[in-house]
Amino acid sequence: MILYIIGTPIGNLADISQRTLDVLNSVDAVACEDTRVTGSLLAKFHISKPLLMAHQHAGVGKMNAVLDLLGQGKDVALVTDAGTPTISDPGGLLVQEAVRRFGSELKVIPIPGPSALIAALSISGFPADSFLFLGFPPHKKGRQSFFDRVKDVEETVVFYESTHRILKTLVELQKRIEKRPIVVCRELTKLHETTYRGTVQEVTQMLENDTIKGEFVIVLAPNGWKR
């Protein structure tokens, strides 16, 4: 009874590891965020496995189907649409429930792979021995307090943002810390990968004059850090 936590490419299929392919070929089923996305990925590598939706928004019944397989002694791989499962991803609930239900009988094994968080942090040039990852900023409730908190953090801060909110987020940061060094990564590992570097004010201006498309990772220098 093994639950594999597998990182999948965040854009470039060449980033998939041989170990990932070996495990995906060996498991009895794959638990995923979206069966269409994962089915397409597996098909590219000629892998055919039963696919089960298994995240907190899919409903208890579908998650129980995965847990039932594990209870039968089957091996299951957990993947997300892109990147590493459970990192700012709803798959974490499945891991929690599996550990709670099966305890020491269950092996939970990570198969390391791509992560937009780590990719962006690694190229930022900011201190990475200690950092704070915050997922996505709140859309409404708690949004202002989120940015109030970020401005005072004395560690590197990393968070995600969508195409539709990236400029609004930068404007919120600019109100508080316009001179703070920042790196904004767009479409990491993909064809149109772009990295914007400068102060919050400078990067906001860059994006205002550019095409806003894709997925973004924001890396903010620690409070008081000098480049």
N, C-alpha and C positions, 0 to 999 in steps of 0.2 A: 504494500500500500504506500505509494509515493505520490506526493503532489509536487510537481516541478513548477517553479516560478521562472518563466522564460522571457528574457528581453528580446524584442524583435526590432527590425530596422525602423528608424524614425524618418526615413526618406530614401536612403540609398540601399538597395537590396544587397549590394556587395558587402555590406556590413554584417550580414548574418554569418554566424560561426558554424563550423562543421559540427561542433558538439550540439548546437541547437538543432540542426537538421537531424542528427543521429537520434536525439531524444524525441523529437516530434515523430520520427518514423517508428519509434519503439513503444510509445504510450498507447493506451487503449482508447483514449478520447482526449479532445482538446476543449477546455473551457475558455470562453472568449467574451469580449465586449460586444462585438458585432459579427455575426456568423458570415455576413457577406464579405467583410474586410478580411477576416482570417481565412475564409475559404479561398479568396483570391490569392492570398500570400502562399498558402499551402499548394495551390494548383501550380504556381510558378515553379515550385520545386518538386512537382509530381508526387505530392504526398496526399493521401486520402484517409481521413479520419472522421469519426463522428464528432460533430461540433455542437457544443452546448453553451447557450448564453448563461453566464454566471457572474452577475454583478448585482450590487444592491438595488439597482433600478429595474432589474429583470423580474423580480418577484421571488417569493420564498420557494414556490414550487420548482422553478428552474434551478435554483441553487441546491435544493434538496436532491434533485436528479444527479447532480455532480457528487454530492455527499454520499448518496446511495451507491454510486459506482465505487467510490473509495472504500465504503463499508464492505463491498464484495471482494476487496483485495485488489482492485484494479489500479493501474497507474494513470494519472491524469496530468496533463500540462495546462497551466494557466498562462494565458497571454492577454495582452491588451492590443488595441488597434495599432499602436506604435510606441516603442520604448519599453520601459521596465514596468511590469504590473505592480500595483499597490502604491506607486509613487505618484501622488496626486491623481489617483485612479481608483475607481470603485471596487476593484477586485480584492481589496484588503479584507472585506467582510467575509469572503469565502475562506480565506486563510484562517481568520479568527474562529469561524464556526467549525472548520475542519479540526483545528487544534483542540478546541473545546470538546468536540464530540469524541475524537479518537485518541487524544493524549499522546502518550509515548509510543503507541502502536503505529502512528503515522510518521513517515519521514517527509519533511519539507525541504526540498533541495533547490537552491538557486542556480540558474544557468545564466551567468552574467551576460549582459548585452548592452545595446545602445541606451543612452539616457540623455535627453535634451538638457536636463539640469546639469549633469556633469560635463557634457560637451561644452556648454556655454561657459561654465565656471573655469574650465581648463584653459580657455583662450582669453579670458578676461584680463589677466595680468594683475588681478586683485588678490589679496591674501586668501588662501584656500585651506589653511590649517584649521580654521574654525569659521563656519558660515551658517546662515539662517535661511532655510527654504520655506516659502510661504504659499506654495501652490498658486491659485488664482486669487486676485483681489475680489472681495465681495462686490456684487453688482449694485446693491442698494444699501440695505441695512449693514452698518459697520464699515462702510467704505471709507468715510472720512477718518475714523479712528485707525483704520489700517494704515493709511498714509502718515498719520501723526506718529504712529508707532515706528514705521520704517525710518523716518528721518533721524531718530535718535539712536539707532542700533549701532553698536561699536564693533560689528562684524560685517563681513560681506553679506549682502542680502540677494537672494535669487528668487524670482517668481515668474510665472507665466502670464501671458495676456493674449487676447484674441485680436483678430484683425479689426473688429468693430470698436474695440475699446482702447487700443494702444495709444492713440493720440490723447484721449481723455485722461488716461493714466499718466502720461508724461506731463500733461498740463497740471495735474494734481501734484506731481512731484516738483514741478517747476515753481509752484507757489511756495513750497517749503524749503527746497534745497537746490536752487537753480544752478549753483556752481559746483555741486557734487559730481565727481567723475562717475560715468555710467557707461556700460556696454549693452547694446541691444542687438540681439541676434535674431535674424529672420530666416525661416526655411532652412534650418540646419541640415546639412548633408544633401540637400536637394539642388536642383539645377540653378535656381535663383538665390542661393544662399548669400546673405549679405550681413556684414557686421558694421554697426555704427558705433563710433567711439568719440568721446568728448565729455563736456559737462552736460548736465541734464538740459540746460538751455540750448546748447549747441546741437545735441542729438534730436531734441524736439524740432528744431528748425530744419534739420536734415530730413526728417520724416515728413514734415509738412510739405516739403518740396519733392517728395518721392512718391512712387506708387505704393499704396498701403494694401498689401496682399500677404497671405500666409500666416504662419504661426510664429509667435514671438517669445523669446526668453529675455528677461531683463536682469542684468547683474549690476548691482549698485555698490559702490565702494563704501567701506566703513566710515562712520562719522569721524571726522578729523583726519582721515587718511590723505596723504599728499602724494601725487604722482611725480 
